Amino acid sequence: MPALAMAPNPGNLMLGRGKLYFDRFVNNTTTKTGEFDLGNVTAFDLTPKPTIKKKYESMDSSSLLYAQAVTQQDLTLKVTGDEYSLKNLAAALLGTEGTFVQTSTSTITAGALTSLPLNGAWYPTGYRSITVTDVKQGSTVGVLGTDYNVDLVTGRIQIFTTGLFTAATATVWDGSAAAVTYNLVALSTVGLVEGYLRFIGNPVKGPVYEYEGWHVSFTPSGNLGFIADDFGNWTLDGALIADTVNHATEPFGHLIQRA
């Protein structure tokens, strides 16, 4: 076991770096699912926040502090990272990971697009990854690039402001849709994100610590920049939940000094 260096000692100064791993619990349980690296974490802070009850004496005009006691023990933490992985986004948006699956449709005939086309607007076909052979109003068939445009990936068709198509006339399309599978995050599906947290320190300077938090309850804070002038980041504010059943002597977790 490494010896604890006594102060004053410059070897005790901390310029921290390291990795964070989060094992998210199955929602509303303490069932672990596996530790995942959160990627590049730019800040990891632990903050003790005891609630102190103070008693001031009433014998003197200055009302000196007479006694105090800790009535509640809170330990909070903050994690800021900048990798937009699905797992990180699911935590930062109080969401859950899932999958979007579309089976292939080889022939789509007179697929409904809009009954009231507003020239210049985009209209979803109800499919993704499409191939378009025709866009038409009755017997009037439009020309790609002249009367309409297509976003094949998102499955949308734009009606041009200048072209054959007229407003208030049903517009349909012919074509097909490919089979596609996408990963997704369903937003705001949980109230809290909870799990086990592990930190493995690798400081520029200072002692090397590992931290384990048995039960961390996260709530997101800050903005997720999907359009910004700088690299985006996400922030999770957390509170440590005491696990007195499995860790009676260290219910909030512990720090291990490795070197």
C-alpha positions in Angstrom: 0.0 0.0 0.0 1.5 3.4 -1.0 2.3 5.7 1.9 0.3 8.9 2.4 2.7 11.8 1.9 2.6 14.3 4.7 2.0 18.0 4.0 3.5 20.3 3.1 4.6 18.3 0.1 4.4 19.4 -3.6 3.8 15.7 -4.5 0.3 16.1 -3.0 -0.6 18.9 -5.5 -3.2 17.7 -8.0 -3.4 18.4 -11.8 -5.9 15.8 -12.6 -6.6 13.6 -15.6 -8.2 10.2 -16.0 -11.0 8.1 -17.3 -14.6 7.7 -16.2 -16.7 4.5 -16.6 -20.4 4.4 -16.1 -22.5 1.3 -15.5 -26.1 2.4 -16.0 -28.7 0.6 -14.0 -31.8 -0.9 -15.7 -34.5 1.8 -15.1 -36.0 1.8 -11.6 -33.6 -1.0 -10.5 -30.0 -1.4 -9.3 -29.3 -4.0 -11.9 -26.0 -3.3 -13.7 -25.6 -3.5 -17.4 -21.9 -3.1 -17.8 -19.3 -0.4 -17.5 -18.8 1.9 -20.5 -16.0 4.4 -21.1 -17.6 7.9 -21.2 -14.8 9.1 -23.5 -13.0 12.4 -23.1 -14.2 13.9 -19.8 -13.0 17.4 -19.3 -14.2 17.8 -15.7 -15.0 15.5 -12.8 -15.8 17.1 -9.5 -16.8 15.7 -6.1 -18.4 18.1 -3.7 -19.4 17.3 -0.1 -22.5 19.3 1.0 -23.3 18.7 4.6 -26.4 20.4 6.1 -25.4 22.1 9.3 -27.7 23.2 12.0 -26.3 26.2 13.9 -27.2 27.4 17.4 -26.4 31.0 18.4 -26.4 32.1 22.0 -28.8 34.8 23.1 -26.9 36.0 26.1 -24.9 38.7 24.3 -25.8 41.3 21.7 -23.2 39.7 19.3 -25.1 36.3 19.4 -22.0 34.2 19.1 -22.1 30.7 17.6 -22.9 28.5 20.5 -23.0 25.0 18.9 -23.5 23.3 15.6 -24.3 19.8 14.3 -24.5 18.1 11.0 -28.1 17.0 10.3 -27.7 15.7 6.7 -24.8 14.3 4.6 -24.8 15.0 0.9 -22.1 14.3 -1.6 -22.6 15.7 -5.1 -20.7 15.4 -8.3 -20.5 16.9 -11.8 -19.3 15.3 -15.0 -18.6 17.2 -18.2 -17.7 15.4 -21.4 -17.6 16.2 -25.1 -18.0 12.9 -26.9 -21.5 12.5 -28.4 -21.8 8.8 -28.2 -25.3 7.2 -28.1 -24.8 6.2 -24.4 -23.7 9.7 -23.4 -26.5 11.3 -25.3 -29.0 8.9 -23.7 -27.8 10.0 -20.3 -27.6 13.7 -21.1 -31.2 13.7 -22.5 -32.8 11.4 -19.9 -33.4 9.0 -22.7 -33.0 5.3 -23.6 -31.2 3.7 -26.5 -33.2 1.9 -29.2 -33.3 1.0 -32.8 -35.2 2.3 -35.8 -35.9 -0.6 -38.3 -37.5 -0.2 -41.7 -38.2 -3.2 -43.9 -37.8 -2.9 -47.6 -40.8 -2.0 -49.8 -40.1 -2.9 -53.4 -43.0 -1.1 -55.0 -44.8 2.0 -53.8 -47.6 3.2 -56.1 -49.4 6.5 -55.6 -48.0 7.0 -52.2 -49.7 9.9 -50.4 -47.5 13.0 -50.2 -49.9 15.9 -49.6 -53.4 17.0 -50.5 -52.6 20.7 -50.1 -49.1 21.3 -51.5 -47.4 24.6 -50.4 -44.9 25.3 -53.1 -41.4 25.4 -51.7 -42.2 23.1 -48.8 -40.8 19.6 -48.0 -43.1 16.7 -47.4 -42.2 13.4 -45.8 -43.1 10.2 -47.6 -43.3 8.1 -44.5 -40.2 6.2 -45.5 -36.5 6.6 -45.3 -33.8 5.7 -47.9 -36.2 6.0 -50.8 -36.0 5.7 -54.6 -38.5 8.0 -56.5 -39.6 7.2 -60.0 -42.5 9.7 -60.3 -44.1 12.6 -58.5 -47.5 13.5 -60.0 -50.8 15.2 -59.7 -53.4 13.2 -61.5 -52.0 12.7 -65.0 -49.4 15.5 -64.6 -46.0 14.0 -64.0 -43.3 16.3 -62.6 -39.7 16.5 -63.7 -36.9 16.0 -61.0 -35.0 19.3 -60.6 -37.7 21.3 -62.4 -40.9 20.6 -60.5 -39.6 18.8 -57.4 -36.5 17.8 -55.5 -35.9 14.7 -53.4 -33.9 14.0 -50.1 -33.4 10.3 -50.6 -31.9 9.7 -47.1 -34.7 11.3 -45.0 -37.4 10.3 -47.5 -38.8 13.8 -48.3 -39.9 15.5 -51.5 -39.9 19.2 -52.1 -42.5 20.9 -54.4 -40.9 23.7 -56.3 -42.5 27.2 -56.3 -42.2 27.3 -60.1 -43.3 24.2 -61.9 -46.2 22.2 -63.1 -47.8 21.4 -59.7 -50.6 23.5 -58.3 -51.8 24.2 -54.8 -54.8 22.4 -53.3 -54.3 19.4 -55.5 -53.5 15.9 -54.2 -49.8 15.0 -54.9 -48.5 11.4 -54.9 -45.3 9.6 -55.6 -44.1 6.2 -57.0 -41.0 4.4 -56.0 -39.5 2.1 -53.4 -37.9 2.1 -50.0 -34.8 0.1 -48.9 -34.4 -1.8 -45.6 -32.5 0.3 -43.1 -31.6 0.0 -39.4 -30.5 3.0 -37.3 -29.5 3.4 -33.7 -31.5 6.0 -31.9 -32.1 7.7 -28.5 -35.7 8.1 -27.3 -35.7 11.4 -25.6 -37.0 12.1 -22.0 -38.2 8.6 -21.3 -36.8 8.4 -17.7 -36.8 10.8 -14.8 -33.3 10.0 -13.5 -30.2 8.3 -14.9 -28.7 6.0 -12.2 -25.8 3.7 -12.1 -22.3 2.8 -10.8 -19.4 5.2 -11.5 -15.7 4.4 -11.7 -12.9 6.9 -12.0 -9.3 5.8 -12.8 -6.9 8.6 -12.3 -3.9 9.4 -14.6 -2.9 12.8 -13.4 -0.4 15.2 -14.9 0.9 15.7 -11.4 -0.2 14.4 -8.1 -1.2 11.1 -6.4 -3.0 8.5 -8.4 -6.5 7.7 -7.2 -9.3 5.4 -8.2 -12.9 6.3 -7.2 -15.9 4.0 -7.0 -19.5 5.3 -6.5 -21.9 2.5 -5.8 -25.1 4.4 -6.7 -25.0 7.7 -8.5 -28.2 9.5 -9.5 -27.7 11.9 -12.5 -29.7 14.8 -13.8 -28.5 16.6 -16.9 -27.7 20.3 -16.9 -26.5 22.8 -19.5 -27.0 22.8 -23.3 -26.2 20.2 -25.9 -24.8 22.2 -28.9 -25.7 20.5 -32.2 -25.1 23.8 -34.0 -22.3 25.9 -32.4 -19.1 27.8 -33.0 -17.1 25.5 -30.8 -17.0 21.8 -29.9 -20.1 20.8 -28.0 -20.2 19.2 -24.6 -22.7 17.7 -22.1 -22.9 18.0 -18.3 -24.4 15.6 -15.7 -25.0 16.8 -12.2 -25.2 13.9 -9.8 -26.0 12.9 -6.2 -24.5 9.9 -4.4 -27.2 7.6 -3.0 -26.0 5.8 0.2 -25.8 2.0 -0.3 -25.8 1.0 3.4 -27.0 -2.6 2.5 -24.0 -3.6 0.5 -21.4 -1.1 1.8 -22.2 -0.4 5.4 -18.9 1.3 6.3 -18.5 3.3 3.1 -22.0 3.8 1.8 -21.2 6.6 -0.7 -18.1 5.0 -2.3 -14.4 5.3 -1.7 -11.1 6.6 -3.1 -8.2 4.2 -3.4 -4.7 5.6 -3.6 -2.7 3.6 -6.1 0.5 5.6 -6.2 
